Amino acid sequence: MSDNNYKNTKNKLVSRFERMSGEPNLSYFDISDIEEIVEFYIEDNNIEKAKRAIDYGFKLHGDNYSLIILEAKYQIAQINFAAAEKSLKKAEKDSPENGEVDLLRAMINIFMKNYAKADKFIKKGLRKSANSADYMLVPLGMAFLQQKKYTEAAVFLKKYYERYQDADEILTEIAFAYYQASKFRLSLKFYQKHIDVFPYDEQAWIQLARIYNELEMPIEAIEAYDFALSINPALNIVFIEKGSILLAKNEPNKALICFNKYLKTEKNGTILQKIGEAYSALNNISESQKNFKEALNFADARTDTLYFQMAKNYLELENYSKALNLIDKSILQNESNPNFLLIKGLVLTKLGKYKEAENIYKTGLKINDKHIDLWLNYSELYYYQDNTSIAIDILDAAIVRLDNQFELLYRLTAYCLVDKNYKMAKKYFELAINCNGAAIYELINFYPASLKVAFVKKTYNQIVKN
């Protein structure tokens, strides 16, 4: 039976059930009919009618095993687990070898977050039922999904799909579970399968774009967003998400086009902040500040990040007192954000408050000792005070934690060259080149005089030639 025919049959059953009052010839339903009717009402969240159909089934067929199981499912949907357990005990007495009872008990334990107990019931139920309880794989998967146990949800939903390859309706649930479990490649695979069957599902295209973004595939993400817009040009969320990717790609003008399309239909703190960020990237500080300030008037505004962005702008304008005032507001709202502490350290350094800046950098590194910019700026604090040896010691400590990051290695090369320690400079330089030769500009831009050193110049010329 096709999916449409199945739905039509179910709808006819429901219609007949609702018309049977006063029409005796419509009043008989076999057990499978009652199951279809109850399933319809539960899916439709019409609990009162579902209960009426179950009660009518008992009236027609007595304490039938299938009806008792149906009653248990209804009670689980009602979150009445004590009543469901009573029904399951009755069903178990009638059919002790039926694994369906154990699988329903597993569902109850999933909802109660007793996952170890649920796992025991699942193993027991699947062992008893072999493949006869395959239909329970989907409810189990959805139960795990509701409890945000995404990996477990994917396991059961995927198992069902592997057995029933035409079950296209659960592809998005599998893909979503993998996405939430941060298994983006697997999520991508199942969204692509879904789109092969349902090519005009705009929400699937949006989700596909988000996965590409997570996989650092911005071109593919933008193409997916564009396809979603070709299906529905009014998808406002696409403009803000696509614009954010373009901004990350350092294409602020294109990002502004997207953000302004969003702004035509809705103005809020989020979009104004995005527009402010785009203008910052274009070095249009006055427009940037204007949008940030307006964003503060909206309920959805992220005030901590707005103050942070405004502080960065004032730092760029060399208005350090205003920058310090704003970054302090950010830190007051979120004192554990290392990026906020980074900006405060920079501002304090510019104000000549070196000891305070050092304390801020140390605080930031206690929160995140793998934050490269905190290490670099902490070392610069001493470098610009002509104390290169301490700057080197700081980055040596960072290298231990950060496993030879090329940014740190190029900076250590520069510090050693300034210190005229050419042996150590060459050692760090060779490590940096092995990590990322194309990033040699990290060294050249920070310390242009490095090109006068023979081993640097030779390597640089080879890289440029290639």
C-alpha positions as CSV (number, residue, x, y, z in Angstrom):
1,M,0.0,0.0,0.0
2,S,1.4,3.4,-1.0
3,D,1.9,6.1,1.7
4,N,-1.0,8.2,0.4
5,N,-3.3,5.1,0.3
6,Y,-2.3,4.3,3.9
7,K,-3.1,7.8,5.0
8,N,-6.5,7.8,3.2
9,T,-7.4,4.5,4.8
10,K,-6.5,5.8,8.2
11,N,-8.5,9.1,7.7
12,K,-11.5,7.1,6.6
13,L,-11.3,5.0,9.8
14,V,-11.1,8.1,11.9
15,S,-14.0,9.7,10.1
16,R,-16.1,6.6,10.6
17,F,-15.2,6.4,14.3
18,E,-16.3,10.0,14.7
19,R,-19.5,9.5,12.8
20,M,-20.5,6.2,14.6
21,S,-22.6,7.9,17.3
22,G,-26.2,7.1,16.4
23,E,-25.2,4.9,13.4
24,P,-25.0,1.3,14.6
25,N,-23.8,-0.1,11.3
26,L,-20.6,2.0,11.7
27,S,-19.9,0.9,15.2
28,Y,-17.7,-2.2,14.7
29,F,-13.9,-1.9,14.4
30,D,-11.4,-4.7,14.6
31,I,-8.3,-4.3,16.8
32,S,-6.0,-3.1,14.0
33,D,-8.6,-0.4,13.2
34,I,-8.6,0.8,16.8
35,E,-4.8,0.8,16.8
36,E,-4.8,3.0,13.7
37,I,-7.3,5.4,15.2
38,V,-5.5,5.8,18.5
39,E,-2.2,6.3,16.7
40,F,-3.8,9.1,14.6
41,Y,-5.1,10.8,17.7
42,I,-1.9,10.5,19.6
43,E,0.1,12.0,16.6
44,D,-2.5,14.7,16.5
45,N,-2.1,15.3,20.2
46,N,-5.8,14.7,20.7
47,I,-5.5,12.8,23.9
48,E,-9.1,12.8,24.9
49,K,-10.2,11.1,21.7
50,A,-7.4,8.6,21.8
51,K,-8.6,7.5,25.3
52,R,-12.2,7.3,24.0
53,A,-11.0,5.0,21.1
54,I,-9.1,2.8,23.5
55,D,-12.0,2.5,25.9
56,Y,-14.3,1.6,22.9
57,G,-11.8,-1.0,21.8
58,F,-12.0,-2.7,25.3
59,K,-15.8,-2.5,25.1
60,L,-15.7,-4.4,21.7
61,H,-12.9,-6.9,22.4
62,G,-12.3,-7.2,26.1
63,D,-8.8,-7.4,27.7
64,N,-7.0,-8.1,24.4
65,Y,-3.2,-8.0,24.6
66,S,-2.9,-5.5,21.7
67,L,-5.3,-3.1,23.4
68,I,-3.5,-3.4,26.7
69,I,-0.2,-2.5,24.9
70,L,-2.1,0.4,23.2
71,E,-3.3,1.6,26.6
72,A,0.3,1.5,27.9
73,K,1.5,3.6,24.9
74,Y,-1.3,6.1,25.6
75,Q,-0.3,6.3,29.3
76,I,3.4,6.8,28.3
77,A,2.3,9.7,26.0
78,Q,0.4,11.1,29.0
79,I,3.6,10.7,31.2
80,N,1.6,8.5,33.5
81,F,4.4,6.0,34.0
82,A,2.9,4.3,37.0
83,A,-0.3,3.5,35.1
84,A,1.7,2.4,32.1
85,E,3.7,-0.1,34.2
86,K,0.4,-1.6,35.5
87,S,-0.8,-2.1,32.0
88,L,2.6,-3.6,31.0
89,K,2.5,-6.1,33.9
90,K,-1.0,-7.2,32.7
91,A,0.3,-7.5,29.1
92,E,3.4,-9.4,30.2
93,K,1.2,-11.9,32.1
94,D,-0.7,-12.6,28.9
95,S,2.4,-12.8,26.6
96,P,5.6,-13.2,28.7
97,E,7.8,-13.9,25.6
98,N,6.8,-10.7,23.8
99,G,9.7,-8.3,23.7
100,E,7.4,-5.3,23.1
101,V,6.7,-5.0,26.8
102,D,10.4,-4.7,27.6
103,L,10.9,-2.1,24.9
104,L,8.1,0.0,26.2
105,R,9.6,-0.3,29.7
106,A,12.8,0.9,28.1
107,M,11.0,4.0,26.8
108,I,9.6,4.8,30.3
109,N,13.2,4.6,31.7
110,I,14.5,6.8,28.9
111,F,12.0,9.4,29.8
112,M,12.9,9.0,33.5
113,K,16.6,9.3,32.6
114,N,17.4,5.8,33.9
115,Y,19.5,5.1,30.9
116,A,21.4,2.0,32.3
117,K,18.0,0.4,33.2
118,A,16.6,1.4,29.7
119,D,19.6,-0.3,28.1
120,K,18.9,-3.6,29.9
121,F,15.3,-3.6,28.8
122,I,16.3,-2.7,25.2
123,K,18.7,-5.7,25.0
124,K,16.1,-8.0,26.6
125,G,13.3,-6.8,24.3
126,L,15.3,-7.0,21.1
127,R,16.6,-10.5,22.1
128,K,13.0,-11.7,22.6
129,S,11.4,-10.1,19.6
130,A,14.2,-10.5,16.9
131,N,12.9,-8.4,14.0
132,S,9.2,-8.5,15.0
133,A,9.5,-5.3,17.1
134,D,11.4,-3.3,14.5
135,Y,8.6,-0.7,14.6
136,M,9.7,0.1,18.2
137,L,13.1,1.3,17.0
138,V,11.7,4.6,15.9
139,P,9.8,5.4,19.1
140,L,12.9,4.5,21.1
141,G,15.0,6.7,18.9
142,M,12.6,9.6,19.3
143,A,12.5,9.1,23.0
144,F,16.3,9.4,23.1
145,L,16.0,12.5,20.9
146,Q,13.6,14.2,23.3
147,Q,16.0,13.6,26.1
148,K,18.9,15.1,24.0
149,K,20.7,11.8,23.9
150,Y,21.6,12.3,20.3
151,T,24.1,9.6,19.6
152,E,21.7,6.9,21.0
153,A,18.8,8.4,19.1
154,A,20.8,8.2,15.8
155,V,21.7,4.5,16.5
156,F,18.0,3.4,16.7
157,L,16.7,5.6,13.9
158,K,19.5,4.5,11.6
159,K,19.0,0.8,12.5
160,Y,15.3,1.2,11.4
161,Y,16.3,2.9,8.2
162,E,18.9,0.2,7.3
163,R,16.1,-2.4,7.6
164,Y,13.5,-0.3,5.8
165,Q,15.2,1.7,3.1
166,D,11.9,3.2,2.0
167,A,11.5,4.9,5.4
168,D,12.4,8.3,3.9
169,E,10.3,10.1,6.5
170,I,12.9,9.5,9.2
171,L,16.0,10.7,7.3
172,T,15.8,14.2,8.7
173,E,15.5,12.8,12.3
174,I,18.7,10.7,11.8
175,A,20.4,13.7,10.2
176,F,19.3,16.0,13.0
177,A,20.5,13.6,15.7
178,Y,23.9,13.3,14.1
179,Y,24.1,17.1,13.8
180,Q,23.3,17.6,17.5
181,A,25.9,15.0,18.3
182,S,28.4,17.1,16.3
183,K,28.9,14.2,13.9
184,F,28.6,16.6,10.9
185,R,29.8,14.2,8.1
186,L,27.2,11.7,9.0
187,S,24.6,14.4,9.4
188,L,25.5,15.7,5.9
189,K,25.1,12.2,4.4
190,F,21.5,11.8,5.7
191,Y,20.4,15.3,4.8
192,Q,21.7,14.7,1.3
193,K,19.7,11.5,1.2
194,H,16.6,13.4,2.3
195,I,17.1,16.1,-0.3
196,D,17.4,13.5,-3.0
197,V,13.9,12.4,-2.1
198,F,12.5,15.8,-1.1
199,P,14.5,18.3,-3.2
200,Y,12.2,21.3,-2.3
201,D,12.4,21.0,1.4
202,E,13.7,24.5,2.2
203,Q,14.4,23.7,5.9
204,A,16.6,20.7,4.9
205,W,18.6,23.0,2.6
206,I,19.1,25.5,5.5
207,Q,20.3,22.7,7.7
208,L,22.6,21.5,5.0
209,A,24.1,24.9,4.8
210,R,24.7,24.9,8.6
211,I,26.5,21.6,8.3
212,Y,28.7,22.9,5.5
213,N,29.5,25.9,7.7
214,E,30.5,23.6,10.6
215,L,32.7,21.7,8.2
216,E,34.4,24.9,7.2
217,M,33.0,24.7,3.6
218,P,31.7,28.2,3.2
219,I,31.2,28.1,-0.6
220,E,29.0,25.0,-0.4
221,A,27.1,26.6,2.6
222,I,26.3,29.7,0.6
223,E,25.1,27.6,-2.4
224,A,22.8,25.7,-0.1
225,Y,21.4,28.9,1.4
226,D,20.9,30.2,-2.1
227,F,18.9,27.1,-3.1
228,A,16.7,27.5,0.0
229,L,16.0,31.1,-1.1
230,S,15.2,29.9,-4.6
231,I,12.5,27.8,-3.0
232,N,11.2,30.5,-0.7
233,P,12.6,34.0,-1.1
234,A,11.0,35.1,2.2
235,L,13.3,32.9,4.4
236,N,14.6,35.8,6.5
237,I,16.8,33.6,8.7
238,V,18.9,32.7,5.6
239,F,19.9,36.4,5.1
240,I,21.4,36.7,8.6
241,E,23.1,33.2,8.4
242,K,24.5,33.6,4.9
243,G,25.6,37.2,5.7
244,S,27.5,35.9,8.8
245,I,29.4,33.4,6.6
246,L,30.3,36.1,4.1
247,L,31.5,38.3,7.0
248,A,33.7,35.4,8.3
249,K,35.0,35.1,4.7
250,N,36.1,38.8,4.9
251,E,33.4,39.9,2.4
252,P,31.7,42.6,4.5
253,N,30.1,44.4,1.5
254,K,28.3,41.2,0.4
255,A,27.4,40.5,4.0
256,L,25.8,43.9,4.3
257,I,23.6,43.2,1.3
258,C,22.2,40.1,3.1
259,F,21.8,41.9,6.4
260,N,20.0,44.8,4.8
261,K,17.6,42.4,3.1
262,Y,16.8,41.0,6.6
263,L,16.4,44.5,7.9
264,K,13.7,45.3,5.4
265,T,11.3,42.9,7.1
266,E,12.5,43.0,10.7
267,K,14.7,45.2,12.9
268,N,16.2,43.7,16.1
269,G,19.3,43.8,18.2
270,T,20.8,40.8,16.5
271,I,20.7,42.2,12.9
272,L,21.9,45.6,14.0
273,Q,24.9,44.0,15.8
274,K,25.7,42.1,12.6
275,I,25.5,45.3,10.5
276,G,27.8,47.0,13.0
277,E,30.3,44.1,12.7
278,A,30.3,44.5,8.9
279,Y,30.9,48.2,9.1
280,S,33.8,47.5,11.6
281,A,35.3,45.1,9.0
282,L,35.1,48.0,6.4
283,N,36.8,50.4,8.9
284,N,33.7,52.5,8.9
285,I,33.8,53.0,12.7
286,S,31.1,55.7,12.9
287,E,28.5,53.6,11.1
288,S,29.5,50.6,13.2
289,Q,29.1,52.4,16.5
290,K,25.8,53.9,15.4
291,N,24.4,50.4,14.7
292,F,25.8,49.0,18.0
293,K,24.3,51.8,20.0
294,E,20.9,51.3,18.4
295,A,21.1,47.5,19.0
296,L,21.3,48.2,22.7
297,N,17.7,49.4,22.7
298,F,16.3,46.0,21.7
299,A,15.4,43.2,24.1
300,D,17.3,40.5,22.1
301,A,20.5,42.5,22.3
302,R,23.6,40.6,23.5
303,T,24.8,43.6,25.6
304,D,28.1,41.9,26.7
305,T,29.2,41.3,23.1
306,L,27.9,44.7,22.0
307,Y,30.0,46.5,24.6
308,F,32.9,44.3,23.5
309,Q,32.5,45.3,19.9
310,M,32.2,49.0,20.8
311,A,35.3,48.7,23.0
312,K,37.2,47.3,20.0
313,N,36.1,50.2,17.9
314,Y,37.3,52.7,20.5
315,L,40.6,50.8,20.7
316,E,41.0,51.3,17.0
317,L,40.2,55.0,17.4
318,E,42.8,55.2,20.2
319,N,40.1,56.4,22.6
320,Y,41.4,54.1,25.4
321,S,39.4,55.5,28.3
322,K,36.1,54.8,26.5
323,A,37.4,51.4,25.4
324,L,38.2,50.5,29.0
325,N,34.9,51.7,30.3
326,L,33.0,49.5,27.7
327,I,35.1,46.4,28.1
328,D,34.6,46.6,31.8
329,K,30.9,46.5,31.2
330,S,31.3,43.4,29.1
331,I,33.4,41.7,31.7
332,L,30.9,42.6,34.4
333,Q,28.3,40.6,32.5
334,N,30.5,37.7,31.5
335,E,33.8,37.5,33.4
336,S,34.8,34.1,32.0
337,N,35.0,35.2,28.3
338,P,38.8,35.2,27.4
339,N,38.2,37.4,24.4
340,F,36.9,40.2,26.6
341,L,39.9,39.9,28.8
342,L,42.2,40.0,25.8
343,I,40.8,43.4,24.7
344,K,41.1,44.7,28.3
345,G,44.7,43.6,28.4
346,L,45.4,45.4,25.1
347,V,43.7,48.6,26.4
348,L,45.6,48.5,29.7
349,T,48.8,48.0,27.7
350,K,48.1,51.1,25.6
351,L,47.4,53.1,28.8
352,G,50.8,52.0,30.1
353,K,49.2,50.0,32.9
354,Y,51.5,47.0,32.4
355,K,51.1,45.2,35.7
356,E,47.3,45.4,35.5
357,A,47.5,44.1,31.9
358,E,49.7,41.2,33.0
359,N,47.2,40.2,35.7
360,I,44.4,40.3,33.1
361,Y,46.3,38.1,30.7
362,K,47.1,35.6,33.4
363,T,43.4,35.5,34.4
364,G,42.4,34.9,30.8
365,L,44.9,32.1,30.5
366,K,43.6,30.4,33.6
367,I,40.2,30.3,31.9
368,N,41.7,29.1,28.5
369,D,45.4,28.3,28.4
370,K,45.1,27.4,24.7
371,H,44.1,30.9,23.6
372,I,46.8,31.8,21.2
373,D,46.1,35.6,21.1
374,L,46.3,35.8,24.9
375,W,49.7,34.2,24.8
376,L,50.9,36.4,22.0
377,N,49.7,39.7,23.6
378,Y,51.0,38.7,27.0
379,S,54.4,38.2,25.4
380,E,54.2,41.5,23.5
381,L,53.7,43.2,26.9
382,Y,57.3,42.5,27.7
383,Y,58.6,42.7,24.1
384,Y,57.5,46.3,23.8
385,Q,59.2,47.0,27.1
386,D,62.5,45.7,25.6
387,N,62.4,42.6,27.7
388,T,62.6,40.0,25.0
389,S,63.9,37.2,27.2
390,I,60.8,37.2,29.3
391,A,58.7,37.4,26.1
392,I,60.5,34.2,24.9
393,D,59.9,32.5,28.2
394,I,56.2,33.2,28.0
395,L,55.9,31.7,24.5
396,D,58.0,28.7,25.4
397,A,55.5,28.0,28.2
398,A,52.7,28.4,25.6
399,I,54.3,26.0,23.1
400,V,54.2,23.2,25.7
401,R,50.4,23.6,25.9
402,L,49.7,24.3,22.3
403,D,51.7,21.7,20.5
404,N,53.9,23.8,18.3
405,Q,51.4,26.2,16.9
406,F,52.9,28.0,13.9
407,E,51.8,31.5,15.0
408,L,53.8,31.0,18.3
409,L,56.8,29.6,16.4
410,Y,57.1,32.5,14.0
411,R,56.8,34.9,16.9
412,L,59.5,33.1,18.8
413,T,61.6,33.3,15.7
414,A,61.2,37.1,15.6
415,Y,62.0,37.5,19.3
416,C,65.1,35.4,19.0
417,L,66.2,37.4,16.0
418,V,65.7,40.6,17.9
419,D,67.8,39.1,20.8
420,K,70.4,38.1,18.2
421,N,70.1,34.4,19.2
422,Y,70.3,33.1,15.6
423,K,70.7,29.5,16.6
424,M,67.4,29.4,18.5
425,A,65.8,31.6,15.8
426,K,66.6,29.1,13.1
427,K,65.3,26.2,15.2
428,Y,62.0,27.9,15.8
429,F,61.8,29.0,12.1
430,E,62.3,25.5,10.8
431,L,59.6,24.2,13.1
432,A,57.3,27.0,11.9
433,I,58.0,26.3,8.3
434,N,57.3,22.6,8.8
435,C,54.0,23.4,10.5
436,N,52.8,26.0,7.9
437,G,55.3,27.4,5.4
438,A,52.6,29.5,3.7
439,A,52.2,31.5,7.0
440,I,55.7,32.9,6.8
441,Y,54.0,36.3,6.5
442,E,53.3,36.0,10.3
443,L,57.0,36.6,10.8
444,I,57.5,39.1,8.0
445,N,54.6,41.3,9.0
446,F,55.6,41.4,12.7
447,Y,59.3,41.8,12.1
448,P,60.1,43.0,8.6
449,A,63.8,43.1,9.3
450,S,63.8,39.3,9.4
451,L,64.1,39.3,5.6
452,K,67.7,40.6,6.1
453,V,68.5,37.2,7.7
454,A,69.9,34.8,5.2
455,F,68.0,31.6,6.2
456,V,64.7,33.6,6.3
457,K,65.3,35.3,3.0
458,K,66.2,32.1,1.2
459,T,63.1,30.3,2.4
460,Y,60.9,33.2,1.7
461,N,62.1,33.5,-1.9
462,Q,61.5,29.7,-2.4
463,I,58.0,30.0,-1.1
464,V,57.2,33.1,-3.2
465,K,58.7,31.4,-6.4
466,N,56.5,28.4,-5.8
